[in-house]
């Protein structure tokens, strides 16, 4: 029996190496490297779905928290600025709370990624911060255009459903060719983003970067590429979840798989929302 389990563990490890580069986030990448096997208490698709819903409910809790704190944070000086050509007016108290949510999101995200035992709690807290920021974007930045948040959600759900069908039917498979496409897209986008970031700090290239960022067609193209990458990463997440369940990883790893999936859902929604904001902001003007 032990010999059988060892062989199964080796098989899982061998399979994980094939898809390690495809992980959309550190959670999925680490799951691909796990070779533990449990015959009696292994992960299930149902368990992962329930835990994913758990994390998404905390995202909704973050949205509710935004409304609960809204009146308490309306203190200090009123600051006016614009985001994607949408005018925004915030009190300093709201700005401090928003900055704190960004910092906490980074902290909780790292803890959920690398301190696996804390994922049920730190992952939930990360989702709360994301919900808070989503509420800020939809109800503060898009004030008067809140329906755009619902439109982004509808588009995100359609993308998730479409990618689920494409993966389940085998139309899109995690093959060597798929790996090359994903790696090329990922490296290109990350490399370009880093160049733009560095260029924005160099006086000689700063005007060029500003011109690129104000180029509407280019901004739209970049937004679409990010959405495509986020959608394809869903395929990677589905493939990792298959490994978790089919290779009989212990049930405790359901938390990591669920948080990884929730992380990609939220990332995809924010990318869709950002693209819609860019289009709507340009049309407004």
C-alpha positions in Angstrom: 0.0 0.0 0.0 2.8 2.4 0.9 4.6 1.5 -2.3 1.4 2.3 -4.3 1.0 5.7 -2.6 4.6 6.5 -3.3 4.1 5.8 -7.0 1.0 7.9 -7.1 2.8 10.7 -5.4 5.6 10.5 -8.0 3.1 10.5 -10.7 1.5 13.7 -9.3 4.8 15.3 -9.0 5.7 14.5 -12.6 2.4 15.9 -13.9 2.9 19.0 -11.8 6.2 19.9 -13.4 4.5 20.0 -16.8 2.2 22.9 -15.7 4.3 24.7 -13.1 5.1 27.6 -15.4 1.4 28.1 -16.2 0.3 29.0 -12.7 -1.6 32.3 -12.7 -0.4 33.1 -9.1 1.9 31.6 -6.5 -0.9 29.6 -4.9 -1.5 27.6 -8.0 2.2 27.3 -8.7 2.9 25.8 -5.2 -0.1 23.4 -5.6 1.5 22.1 -8.7 4.6 21.1 -6.8 2.8 19.2 -4.0 3.1 15.4 -4.2 1.1 14.4 -1.0 -1.6 11.8 -1.6 -4.6 11.0 0.6 -6.9 8.1 -0.3 -9.3 8.7 2.6 -9.6 12.5 2.9 -8.7 13.9 -0.6 -9.8 17.1 -2.2 -13.0 17.3 -4.2 -14.4 19.6 -6.8 -17.4 20.3 -4.5 -15.1 21.3 -1.6 -13.2 23.7 -3.8 -16.4 25.3 -5.2 -17.8 25.8 -1.6 -14.5 27.4 -0.5 -14.4 29.6 -3.6 -17.9 30.9 -2.7 -16.7 31.5 0.8 -14.0 33.8 -0.4 -16.3 35.6 -2.8 -18.8 36.2 0.0 -16.0 38.0 1.9 -15.5 40.2 -1.2 -19.2 41.2 -0.9 -18.5 41.8 2.8 -15.8 44.3 1.7 -18.3 46.1 -0.4 -20.7 46.3 2.5 -17.9 47.6 4.8 -17.3 50.5 2.4 -20.9 51.7 3.0 -20.7 51.1 6.8 -17.5 53.2 7.1 -18.5 55.9 4.5 -20.0 58.4 7.0 -17.2 57.8 9.6 -14.5 58.5 7.0 -16.0 61.8 5.7 -13.6 63.9 7.7 -10.7 66.2 6.9 -10.0 68.2 3.8 -11.8 67.5 0.5 -9.4 66.4 -2.3 -10.4 66.5 -5.9 -8.7 64.6 -8.8 -9.7 62.4 -11.7 -9.3 58.7 -12.6 -9.8 57.6 -16.2 -11.4 61.0 -16.8 -14.0 60.6 -14.1 -13.9 63.4 -11.5 -13.4 62.1 -7.9 -13.9 64.0 -4.6 -12.6 62.3 -1.4 -12.1 63.4 2.1 -8.6 62.8 3.6 -10.1 60.2 5.9 -11.4 58.2 2.8 -8.0 58.5 1.2 -6.2 57.2 4.3 -8.7 54.3 4.4 -8.1 53.5 0.7 -4.4 53.6 1.2 -4.6 51.3 4.2 -6.8 48.8 2.2 -4.1 48.7 -0.6 -1.3 48.0 1.9 -3.4 45.4 3.8 -4.3 43.8 0.5 -0.6 43.3 -0.3 0.1 41.9 3.2 -2.9 39.5 3.3 -2.1 38.4 -0.2 1.5 37.5 0.6 0.4 35.7 3.8 -2.3 33.7 2.0 0.2 32.8 -0.7 3.2 31.7 1.4 1.7 30.9 4.9 -0.7 28.1 3.6 -2.1 27.4 7.0 -3.5 30.9 7.3 -5.2 31.0 3.9 -8.8 30.5 5.2 -8.3 33.7 7.3 -5.8 35.8 5.3 -7.4 34.9 2.0 -10.8 36.0 3.4 -9.3 39.3 4.6 -7.6 39.9 1.3 -11.0 39.5 -0.4 -12.5 42.0 2.0 -9.9 44.6 1.0 -10.6 43.9 -2.7 -14.4 44.3 -2.1 -13.7 47.6 -0.4 -11.6 48.8 -3.4 -14.2 47.6 -5.9 -16.9 49.6 -3.9 -14.6 52.6 -4.1 -14.2 52.4 -7.8 -17.9 51.7 -8.6 -19.5 54.1 -6.1 -16.9 56.8 -5.8 -15.1 57.0 -9.1 -18.0 55.9 -11.2 -20.6 58.0 -9.3 -23.5 58.4 -11.5 -22.3 55.6 -13.7 -22.6 52.8 -11.2 -24.2 50.5 -13.8 -20.8 50.1 -15.4 -19.8 48.0 -12.3 -22.7 45.7 -13.0 -21.9 45.6 -16.7 -18.3 44.6 -15.8 -19.6 41.9 -13.5 -21.9 40.5 -16.3 -19.0 40.5 -18.8 -16.7 38.8 -16.2 -19.3 36.1 -15.6 -19.7 35.5 -19.3 -15.9 35.1 -19.7 -15.7 32.7 -16.7 -18.5 30.6 -18.1 -17.0 30.6 -21.6 -13.5 29.6 -20.4 -15.1 26.9 -18.2 -16.9 25.4 -21.3 -13.8 25.7 -23.5 -11.8 23.8 -20.9 -14.4 21.2 -19.9 -15.0 20.3 -23.6 -11.3 20.1 -24.3 -11.4 22.9 -27.0 -8.6 24.6 -25.0 -6.1 22.3 -23.5 -3.0 23.0 -21.5 -0.5 21.8 -24.1 3.0 22.7 -25.0 1.7 25.2 -27.6 -0.6 26.7 -25.0 2.4 27.0 -22.6 4.4 28.9 -25.2 1.5 31.3 -26.0 1.0 32.0 -22.3 4.7 32.5 -21.5 5.1 34.8 -24.5 2.1 36.9 -23.6 3.0 37.1 -19.9 6.7 38.0 -20.5 5.7 40.6 -23.2 3.2 42.3 -21.0 5.3 42.3 -17.8 8.4 43.4 -19.7 6.4 46.3 -21.4 4.9 47.3 -18.1 8.3 47.5 -16.4 9.7 49.5 -19.3 6.8 52.0 -19.0 7.3 52.2 -15.2 11.0 52.8 -15.5 10.5 55.3 -18.4 8.1 57.3 -16.3 10.9 58.1 -13.9 13.5 59.1 -16.5 13.2 62.8 -17.6 14.2 62.0 -21.2 11.6 59.3 -21.7 8.8 60.7 -19.5 7.1 62.7 -22.3 7.0 59.6 -24.5 5.5 57.5 -21.7 2.9 60.2 -21.0 2.0 60.3 -24.7 1.6 56.5 -24.8 -0.6 56.5 -21.7 -2.8 59.2 -23.3 -3.1 57.3 -26.5 -6.6 55.9 -26.5 -6.3 53.1 -29.0 -3.1 51.9 -27.3 -4.7 52.0 -23.9 -7.7 49.9 -25.2 -5.3 47.4 -26.8 -3.3 46.9 -23.6 -6.6 46.6 -21.6 -7.9 43.9 -24.0 -4.6 42.0 -23.8 -4.7 42.0 -20.0 -8.2 40.6 -20.1 -7.2 37.9 -22.5 -4.3 36.9 -20.3 -6.5 36.9 -17.2 -9.0 34.7 -19.1 -6.4 32.3 -20.2 -5.0 32.1 -16.7 -8.4 30.7 -15.7 -7.6 27.7 -17.9 -4.4 27.3 -16.0 -6.3 27.4 -12.7 -8.8 24.8 -13.9 -5.9 22.6 -14.9 -4.3 23.0 -11.5 -7.6 22.2 -9.8 -7.8 19.0 -11.9 -4.4 18.0 -10.5 -5.4 18.7 -7.0 -8.5 16.5 -7.3 -7.4 13.8 -9.7 -4.0 13.3 -8.0 -5.8 13.0 -4.6 -4.1 15.8 -2.7 -5.3 16.1 0.9 -8.5 18.1 1.5 -6.6 20.9 3.2 -5.3 22.0 -0.2 -8.8 22.9 -1.3 -8.3 26.2 0.5 -5.3 27.1 -1.7 -7.0 26.1 -4.9 -10.2 28.0 -4.0 -8.3 31.1 -3.0 -6.2 30.9 -6.2 -9.4 30.8 -8.3 -11.1 33.6 -6.3 -7.9 35.7 -6.8 -8.1 35.2 -10.6 -11.9 36.0 -10.6 -11.3 39.3 -8.8 -8.3 40.2 -11.0 -10.3 39.5 -14.2 -13.2 41.6 -12.9 -10.9 44.6 -12.1 -9.3 44.3 -15.6 -12.7 44.3 -17.3 -13.9 47.2 -15.1 -10.7 49.2 -15.9 -11.3 48.7 -19.7 -14.9 49.8 -19.4 -13.9 52.8 -17.4 -11.4 53.8 -20.1 -14.0 53.5 -22.9 -16.7 55.3 -20.9 -14.3 58.1 -19.8 -13.3 58.7 -23.4 -16.9 58.8 -24.6 -17.8 61.2 -21.8 -15.4 63.7 -23.2 
